[in-house]
Amino acid sequence: MKQKLKVWDLPTRLFHWTLVLAVAFMWYSAETGGNLLIWHLRVGLLILGLIVFRICWGLWGSDTSRFANFVRAPGQIVRYLKGEISENEQPGHNPLGALMVLALLAALLFQVTTGLFANDENTFTNSGYLNSLAGDDLGGTFRTLHVTFFNVLLGLIGIHVATIFIYKFLKKHDLIKPMITGYKSIEGKLPALAFAGGGKLAAALAVAAAVVACVLFIG
């Protein structure tokens, strides 16, 4: 008999959906241009803050959000592919999902970093906050990387979304609803999960805010 188990805390869910909306806006604003480019820069800072928060939360947050609890060794990835790891052993991210989390975080961090140092080919108004540290030539290189690498990021997002639908419709395993409600229905003995409190949340938010503030101060 299946029982409900809380697997995702509110901070993780808010991070996830805020990031989804922010990345969608970044794509739209880059394609549209004009006055939206100012907001492209500002939302880029938001994404930087979200990434820093997620890294902190992956270090000292709730059990299902901690990297140490869901990033698996190669042997366990093989076990998962063979179907030898039950859902109770992986209530949060499965071993393959963990690799995608790391890939997306790394890709987003690279995208944001190149954007911070990139210059605007037409005007300095829309150059990245840290472009003054890079100069014109290096800033142009960062801009090229920023524009080009976005296709890689889109590819990763496409694989991520496709995998979610494969799990939902072929494996009958819904990954979307738990990220909305926080709960999964799991059979058998439920694993004991610990969720981080307000102090750890405040610390993660403080670090994220400090990093964004440093970028604004330097820029």
C-alpha positions as CSV (number, residue, x, y, z in Angstrom):
1,M,0.0,0.0,0.0
2,K,1.4,3.4,-1.0
3,Q,1.8,6.1,1.7
4,K,2.6,9.8,1.3
5,L,6.1,10.9,2.2
6,K,7.3,14.5,2.2
7,V,10.4,14.6,0.0
8,W,10.8,18.2,-1.1
9,D,10.9,21.1,1.3
10,L,9.4,24.5,0.5
11,P,12.8,26.3,-0.2
12,T,13.8,23.6,-2.7
13,R,10.4,23.8,-4.5
14,L,10.5,27.6,-4.6
15,F,14.0,27.6,-5.9
16,H,13.1,25.2,-8.6
17,W,10.0,27.0,-10.0
18,T,11.6,30.5,-9.6
19,L,14.5,29.2,-11.6
20,V,12.2,27.8,-14.3
21,L,10.5,31.2,-14.7
22,A,13.7,33.1,-14.5
23,V,15.4,31.1,-17.2
24,A,12.3,31.3,-19.4
25,F,12.4,35.1,-19.0
26,M,16.1,35.2,-19.8
27,W,15.4,33.4,-23.1
28,Y,12.5,35.7,-24.0
29,S,14.2,38.9,-23.0
30,A,17.4,38.0,-25.0
31,E,15.3,37.2,-28.1
32,T,13.1,40.4,-27.7
33,G,15.9,42.8,-26.9
34,G,15.2,46.5,-26.4
35,N,14.3,47.7,-22.9
36,L,14.0,44.1,-21.7
37,L,17.8,43.8,-21.8
38,I,18.0,45.8,-18.6
39,W,15.7,43.3,-17.0
40,H,17.8,40.5,-18.6
41,L,20.8,41.8,-16.5
42,R,18.7,42.1,-13.3
43,V,17.1,38.6,-13.6
44,G,20.6,37.3,-14.3
45,L,21.6,38.5,-10.8
46,L,18.5,36.7,-9.5
47,I,19.7,33.5,-11.1
48,L,23.1,34.0,-9.6
49,G,21.6,34.3,-6.2
50,L,19.4,31.2,-6.8
51,I,22.4,29.1,-7.8
52,V,24.5,30.2,-4.8
53,F,21.5,29.5,-2.6
54,R,21.1,26.0,-4.1
55,I,24.8,25.3,-3.6
56,C,24.5,26.3,0.0
57,W,21.3,24.2,0.4
58,G,23.1,21.3,-1.2
59,L,25.7,21.5,1.5
60,W,23.6,22.0,4.7
61,G,20.0,21.9,3.6
62,S,17.4,19.2,3.9
63,D,18.3,15.5,3.3
64,T,16.8,15.2,-0.2
65,S,18.5,18.5,-1.2
66,R,22.0,17.6,0.0
67,F,24.5,16.7,-2.6
68,A,26.1,14.1,-0.3
69,N,22.8,12.3,-0.1
70,F,21.8,12.1,-3.8
71,V,25.1,12.3,-5.8
72,R,25.9,8.6,-6.3
73,A,29.1,6.7,-7.1
74,P,29.3,5.0,-10.5
75,G,28.5,1.6,-9.0
76,Q,25.2,2.9,-7.7
77,I,24.3,4.4,-11.0
78,V,24.8,1.0,-12.6
79,R,22.6,-0.5,-9.9
80,Y,19.9,2.0,-10.6
81,L,20.0,1.3,-14.4
82,K,19.6,-2.4,-13.6
83,G,16.6,-1.6,-11.4
84,E,18.3,-2.7,-8.2
85,I,17.7,0.6,-6.3
86,S,14.1,1.0,-5.0
87,E,12.2,4.2,-4.8
88,N,12.6,4.1,-1.0
89,E,16.4,4.3,-1.4
90,Q,16.1,7.3,-3.6
91,P,13.1,9.3,-2.4
92,G,14.5,12.5,-3.9
93,H,16.7,12.6,-7.0
94,N,17.6,9.3,-8.5
95,P,21.2,8.7,-9.5
96,L,20.7,9.8,-13.1
97,G,18.6,12.8,-12.0
98,A,21.5,13.8,-9.7
99,L,23.9,14.0,-12.7
100,M,21.4,16.3,-14.4
101,V,21.1,18.5,-11.4
102,L,24.9,18.9,-11.3
103,A,25.1,19.5,-15.1
104,L,22.3,22.1,-15.0
105,L,23.8,24.0,-12.0
106,A,27.2,24.0,-13.6
107,A,25.8,25.1,-17.0
108,L,23.7,27.9,-15.4
109,L,26.7,29.1,-13.3
110,F,28.8,29.3,-16.5
111,Q,26.1,31.1,-18.4
112,V,25.6,33.6,-15.6
113,T,29.3,34.2,-15.2
114,T,29.9,34.8,-18.9
115,G,27.0,37.2,-18.8
116,L,28.4,39.2,-15.9
117,F,31.6,39.9,-17.8
118,A,30.1,40.2,-21.3
119,N,29.9,43.5,-23.1
120,D,27.0,44.8,-25.3
121,E,28.1,44.9,-28.9
122,N,26.0,48.2,-29.4
123,T,26.2,50.0,-26.2
124,F,27.7,49.8,-22.7
125,T,24.3,50.3,-21.2
126,N,23.5,46.6,-21.3
127,S,27.0,45.2,-20.6
128,G,27.3,42.8,-17.7
129,Y,27.8,44.1,-14.2
130,L,31.5,43.0,-14.1
131,N,32.4,44.0,-17.7
132,S,34.6,46.8,-16.4
133,L,36.9,44.1,-15.0
134,A,37.2,42.4,-18.4
135,G,37.6,45.2,-20.9
136,D,36.4,45.4,-24.4
137,D,38.2,42.5,-26.0
138,L,37.8,40.0,-23.3
139,G,34.2,41.2,-22.7
140,G,33.5,40.4,-26.4
141,T,34.8,36.9,-25.9
142,F,32.6,36.5,-22.9
143,R,29.7,37.7,-24.9
144,T,30.4,35.2,-27.6
145,L,30.6,32.4,-25.1
146,H,27.4,33.6,-23.4
147,V,25.4,33.6,-26.6
148,T,26.9,30.3,-27.9
149,F,26.7,28.4,-24.7
150,F,23.0,29.1,-24.3
151,N,22.4,26.5,-26.9
152,V,24.1,23.9,-24.7
153,L,22.0,25.0,-21.8
154,L,18.9,24.7,-23.9
155,G,19.9,21.2,-24.9
156,L,20.3,20.2,-21.2
157,I,17.0,21.7,-20.4
158,G,15.4,19.8,-23.3
159,I,16.9,16.5,-22.1
160,H,15.7,17.3,-18.6
161,V,12.1,18.0,-19.7
162,A,12.0,15.0,-22.1
163,T,13.2,12.7,-19.3
164,I,10.4,14.0,-17.0
165,F,7.8,13.2,-19.5
166,I,9.3,9.8,-20.2
167,Y,9.1,9.0,-16.5
168,K,5.5,10.3,-16.3
169,F,4.0,8.5,-19.4
170,L,6.2,5.5,-19.9
171,K,7.4,4.6,-16.4
172,K,4.2,6.0,-14.7
173,H,6.4,7.9,-12.3
174,D,5.3,11.5,-11.8
175,L,8.2,13.8,-11.0
176,I,6.3,17.0,-11.5
177,K,3.6,16.8,-8.8
178,P,6.0,16.1,-5.9
179,M,8.0,19.2,-6.9
180,I,4.7,21.2,-6.5
181,T,3.2,19.6,-3.4
182,G,6.4,18.3,-1.8
183,Y,4.9,14.8,-1.4
184,K,5.5,11.4,-3.0
185,S,3.4,8.2,-2.7
186,I,5.8,5.4,-1.9
187,E,5.2,1.7,-1.1
188,G,6.8,-0.2,1.8
189,K,8.7,1.1,4.8
190,L,9.1,4.9,4.5
191,P,12.7,6.3,4.9
192,A,13.2,8.8,7.7
193,L,14.1,12.2,6.2
194,A,15.3,15.3,8.1
195,F,14.4,18.8,6.9
196,A,16.5,21.9,7.6
197,G,15.2,24.6,9.8
198,G,14.9,28.4,9.6
199,G,18.5,29.0,10.8
200,K,20.1,27.0,7.9
201,L,17.6,28.7,5.5
202,A,18.6,32.1,6.7
203,A,22.3,31.2,6.3
204,A,21.8,30.1,2.7
205,L,19.8,33.2,1.9
206,A,22.4,35.4,3.5
207,V,25.3,33.9,1.5
208,A,23.3,34.2,-1.7
209,A,22.5,37.9,-1.0
210,A,26.1,38.6,0.0
211,V,27.4,37.3,-3.4
212,V,24.9,39.3,-5.3
213,A,25.7,42.4,-3.2
214,C,29.4,41.9,-4.0
215,V,28.8,41.8,-7.7
216,L,26.8,45.0,-7.5
217,F,29.4,46.7,-5.4
218,I,32.3,45.7,-7.6
219,G,30.3,46.6,-10.7
